[in-house]
Amino acid sequence: MDSGMKDDRAVSSDGVDAIVAQTRAEWARRRPAQVRWAQWLMYAGAALAVVRQVTIWAGAERGPGDPSLLVGALLWGGVVAALWLVLAGCVGAGMSWARWVVSVLAVFTLVTTLSWLIWPVVAPTATDLLLTVPEILISVGVLVLMWVRPARDFFRTESPTG
């Protein structure tokens, strides 16, 4: 066999990349609007997690100038935001397990937020209440959007990512 000839069975990496990109593009077109909206709500939840932690830091008893509280608040807000972002990506990729994880976390958020409103350990501030409303709306919105028929059908089909 001549070293200058290509083996017909070999697939170039460019060809594989093109096939993967085309498959992902087709998958994205098939993603129902409800799943895309749920993803956008999860992105908003990520931003809200950071904002909430910074407002907690700003109203802390030791004072907003305590750098250790700021670092802790930003780390925790960052962890929660990262979780929202990773799960939003997995949901958009059609990973059924991610829908279940998001649903459990949304119910947990609803239960803890509502219990905090009903039985507050400390009196909520106006900022707390202002941030609680979008938190509840995001959780309810994600739950509803993830379980309507188009979303359920989307998660029943096999995703290109496995």
Disulfide bonds with the S-S distance in Angstrom:
none
